[in-house]
Amino acid sequence: MGMGELDELIIRFLKDRLGQDAELAIRLYMAYKEGGKKGVLKAINEELSKVGVEVGENEG
């Protein structure tokens, strides 16, 4: 799945506005685009697991 012009504009906007935090925002945006709510939840769980927090799919 290629990124269109709108995706490029959104990513550029996020980088300009968020600086160092843009990486996570872009990851969440792409996760939503590719997998909807489940994609975002999966990406959040992956980020939380990096700091030792495990969340089951039916929790929260």
N, C-alpha and C positions, 0 to 999 in steps of 0.2 A: 504494500500500500504506500504510494508516494505522497509526499506532502504537497499540497496545493499552495497557491499564493496566499490564501487566507491563513493557513497554518504558519507560513513564513512570517507574515505580518504579526500574528499573535505571539510567536516566539520572540521576534525582535522587540515587540512591546514589553514582554515579560523581562527580557534581559535588560532593557533600558531602565525599566522602573524598579526592578528588584535586585539588580546586581548579583551578589553572591547567592541570594536565595532563589534566583531564577531556575537553577538546575532542578530543584524539587518541584517548583511550580510547573515547569515544562513537562517533567515526568508525569505529574498528576493530570495535566491537560491531555497528554498523549494516551495515558491509561484510560481516561474517560472516553476519548474519541474512539479508541480501539475496542474497549470492553464495557463501556457504560459504567454504571454504579459498581458492578462487580470488579471491573478493572481498577477503579479507584481504590476500592477496599483492599484488593490484592496488593497494590502499590504501597498503600499505607501500612499494611501488615509487614511487608518486606522492609520498609524503613524502620518500623518499630522493632523488628527482630534484630536489626543492627545494634540496637542499644539494650538488647536483652529482654524485651517485652514481647510476650507471645499472646495473641488474641485469637480465639477460635472463631470460626465463621458464624456461629450462632450466638456469640457474645456481643455485648456492647449495644 
